[in-house]
């Protein structure tokens, strides 16, 4: 009976009912009361046995359902663990990919084409991983939907069984009612029937309690399924958030890529223009040098003639003086009468000397008043790709392409006295340094911005603001305000108090400054187009050229050799400066050259 179907149970109940009906008919005719009572007892015991077996069968079935539910929950938990593991692996892979992309972008100057290919490969990998994750999420969603459909089917099936149980209960209640009517005819049989009815009622109540417990279990299962669905939705939201973050980072990298590419393109065009202008200026310079050489030759010839004339005049003057001496030494008696001396004859030597001095004073004055650059000392400077230099008192601040700021003592260049690395502000490429009293600025070419640092700790950034132009190239501090030069706009800017607003100033000549420095009220700059060191005077909101010299070096940085750059008041005389020079044909590596710059009358000795 354990494996009986509902039809078999129905047949068994009908058979028992027929027995009970037959026993009832025999008892009504009083033919065999003892046998009728025995038959009725057998039917009652068989009914109880049937109910017990049915209860055990239901209990086993519910146990199987519980085991199936536990297995389904374990499978869902294992699947959830696998999904979390895959998400962690994907997150780690995305972080590793981000680091690799960052390293490739930082090296974009030398590996521009390789970075683009790596970015395309990374984008395809990301799309493939996103499709795989989406497929996994869709598979999980379909599995949960299938489980939900199966549980709904089980629920409908158990509802049908519950309805069948209720019908059976009603039939049993009707049967018990009839049994109660029959038990009213006989006291003894009614007592036995009442006991059997109590047992049947207890069995029915237990069955109802089991049904209620199963209903609660089903509700708990539904709640757990809802929690699982909610967890899957949270995982999908988290995946969408990761996708959004990745898209934002990719947009930022794409913007940085476009900015770098536009900067390199503008620099390439600028270099082409520089080469063309350099070729024209070299031709003009050669022609100018030829003209100056001819002028110098003419001047030397004129000077030689003047010297020859002055020598002849001196010889004549010596001869005249010797003759006069002979006449004076002649005896008085033999001396002929002397004529009265003339004043012009006495003044002739002095007049000749004055004419000679007047002929030489103008070219000598021009020669002594010309600006010259005299090297005083040269020291080897062991640096790795330096970009700029500035002075703070007697110390020199040097920046390199890696973003490191180092301070050196000019007396000992073997190792830096202090170094600082700027972190936490993204890509950072300092190409200029401006240092003053409680002031420290750098120019970041990677993101076209002016960065202000803490003077006591340059590694800490106070703030960073965008430069006035798209391609800033140089930076300088005059003691009161910050100045910068933009290579695209070809304009010199004077920044305001907060470095946000800037006033533009033009510079005479087609110059491209890569080094700026204020020294004693003069704006010094190195023109990378003509490869000359130039200085300007600033007055009435205008710059006036002062001199243009050839340092015969590739100037990377410029600093005052006698302390901090002065304010625009300035002073006359010679200036001593430090120049950070690049490698040349005569020497390898970088060098720190000390020059004395001024008019030749101050630098000749």
Rosetta blueprint (number, residue, H / E / L):
1 X L
2 X L
3 X L
4 X L
5 X L
6 X H
7 X H
8 X H
9 X H
10 X H
11 X H
12 X H
13 X H
14 X H
15 X H
16 X H
17 X H
18 X H
19 X H
20 X H
21 X H
22 X H
23 X H
24 X H
25 X H
26 X H
27 X H
28 X H
29 X L
30 X L
31 X L
32 X L
33 X H
34 X H
35 X H
36 X H
37 X H
38 X H
39 X H
40 X H
41 X H
42 X H
43 X H
44 X H
45 X H
46 X H
47 X H
48 X H
49 X H
50 X H
51 X H
52 X H
53 X H
54 X H
55 X H
56 X H
57 X H
58 X H
59 X H
60 X H
61 X H
62 X H
63 X H
64 X H
65 X H
66 X H
67 X H
68 X H
69 X H
70 X H
71 X H
72 X H
73 X H
74 X H
75 X H
76 X H
77 X H
78 X H
79 X H
80 X H
81 X H
82 X H
83 X H
84 X H
85 X H
86 X H
87 X H
88 X H
89 X H
90 X H
91 X H
92 X H
93 X H
94 X H
95 X H
96 X H
97 X H
98 X H
99 X H
100 X H
101 X H
102 X H
103 X H
104 X H
105 X H
106 X H
107 X L
108 X L
109 X L
110 X L
111 X L
112 X H
113 X H
114 X H
115 X H
116 X H
117 X H
118 X H
119 X H
120 X H
121 X H
122 X H
123 X H
124 X H
125 X H
126 X H
127 X H
128 X H
129 X H
130 X H
131 X H
132 X H
133 X H
134 X H
135 X H
136 X H
137 X H
138 X H
139 X H
140 X H
141 X H
142 X H
143 X H
144 X H
145 X H
146 X H
147 X H
148 X H
149 X H
150 X H
151 X H
152 X H
153 X H
154 X H
155 X H
156 X H
157 X H
158 X H
159 X H
160 X H
161 X H
162 X H
163 X H
164 X H
165 X H
166 X H
167 X H
168 X H
169 X H
170 X H
171 X H
172 X H
173 X H
174 X H
175 X H
176 X H
177 X H
178 X H
179 X H
180 X H
181 X H
182 X H
183 X H
184 X L
185 X L
186 X L
187 X H
188 X H
189 X H
190 X H
191 X H
192 X H
193 X H
194 X H
195 X H
196 X H
197 X H
198 X H
199 X H
200 X H
201 X H
202 X H
203 X H
204 X H
205 X H
206 X H
207 X H
208 X H
209 X H
210 X H
211 X H
212 X H
213 X H
214 X H
215 X H
216 X H
217 X H
218 X H
219 X H
220 X H
221 X H
222 X H
223 X H
224 X H
225 X H
226 X H
227 X H
228 X H
229 X H
230 X H
231 X H
232 X H
233 X H
234 X H
235 X H
236 X H
237 X H
238 X H
239 X H
240 X H
241 X H
242 X H
243 X H
244 X H
245 X H
246 X H
247 X H
248 X H
249 X H
250 X H
251 X H
252 X H
253 X H
254 X H
255 X H
256 X H
257 X H
258 X H
259 X H
260 X H
261 X H
262 X H
263 X H
264 X H
265 X H
266 X H
267 X H
268 X H
269 X H
270 X H
271 X H
272 X H
273 X H
274 X H
275 X H
276 X H
277 X H
278 X H
279 X H
280 X H
281 X H
282 X H
283 X H
284 X H
285 X H
286 X H
287 X H
288 X H
289 X H
290 X H
291 X H
292 X H
293 X H
294 X H
295 X H
296 X H
297 X H
298 X H
299 X H
300 X H
301 X H
302 X H
303 X H
304 X H
305 X H
306 X H
307 X H
308 X H
309 X H
310 X H
311 X H
312 X H
313 X H
314 X H
315 X H
316 X H
317 X H
318 X H
319 X H
320 X H
321 X H
322 X H
323 X H
324 X H
325 X H
326 X H
327 X H
328 X H
329 X H
330 X L
331 X L
332 X L
333 X L
334 X L
335 X L
336 X L
337 X L
338 X L
339 X L
340 X L
341 X L
342 X L
343 X H
344 X H
345 X H
346 X H
347 X H
348 X H
349 X H
350 X H
351 X H
352 X H
353 X H
354 X H
355 X H
356 X H
357 X H
358 X H
359 X H
360 X H
361 X H
362 X H
363 X H
364 X H
365 X H
366 X H
367 X H
368 X H
369 X H
370 X L
371 X E
372 X E
373 X E
374 X E
375 X E
376 X E
377 X E
378 X E
379 X E
380 X E
381 X E
382 X L
383 X L
384 X L
385 X L
386 X E
387 X E
388 X E
389 X E
390 X E
391 X E
392 X E
393 X L
394 X L
395 X E
396 X E
397 X E
398 X E
399 X E
400 X E
401 X L
402 X L
403 X L
404 X E
405 X E
406 X E
407 X E
408 X E
409 X E
410 X L
411 X L
412 X E
413 X L
414 X L
415 X L
416 X L
417 X L
418 X E
419 X E
420 X E
421 X E
422 X L
423 X L
424 X L
425 X L
426 X L
427 X L
428 X L
429 X L
430 X E
431 X E
432 X E
433 X E
434 X E
435 X E
436 X E
437 X L
438 X L
439 X E
440 X E
441 X E
442 X E
443 X E
444 X E
445 X L
446 X L
447 X L
448 X L
449 X E
450 X E
451 X E
452 X E
453 X E
454 X L
455 X L
456 X L
457 X L
458 X L
459 X L
460 X L
461 X E
462 X E
463 X E
464 X E
465 X E
466 X E
467 X L
468 X L
469 X L
470 X L
471 X L
472 X E
473 X E
474 X E
475 X E
476 X E
477 X E
478 X L
479 X L
480 X L
481 X L
482 X E
483 X E
484 X E
485 X E
486 X E
487 X L
488 X L
489 X L
490 X L
491 X E
492 X E
493 X E
494 X E
495 X E
496 X L
497 X L
498 X L
499 X L
500 X L
501 X L
502 X E
503 X E
504 X E
505 X E
506 X L
507 X L
508 X L
509 X L
510 X L
511 X L
512 X L
513 X E
514 X E
515 X E
516 X E
517 X E
518 X E
519 X E
520 X L
521 X L
522 X E
523 X E
524 X E
525 X E
526 X E
527 X E
528 X L
529 X L
530 X L
531 X L
532 X E
533 X E
534 X E
535 X E
536 X E
537 X E
538 X E
539 X E
540 X L
541 X L
542 X E
543 X E
544 X E
545 X E
546 X E
547 X E
548 X E
549 X E
550 X L
551 X L
552 X L
553 X L
554 X L
555 X E
556 X E
557 X E
558 X E
559 X E
560 X E
561 X L
562 X L
563 X L
564 X L
565 X L
566 X L
567 X L
568 X L
569 X L
570 X L
571 X L
572 X L
573 X L
574 X L
575 X E
576 X E
577 X E
578 X E
579 X E
580 X E
581 X E
582 X L
583 X L
584 X L
585 X L
586 X L
587 X L
588 X L
589 X L
590 X E
591 X E
592 X E
593 X E
594 X E
595 X E
596 X E
597 X E
598 X E
599 X E
600 X H
601 X H
602 X H
603 X H
604 X L
605 X L
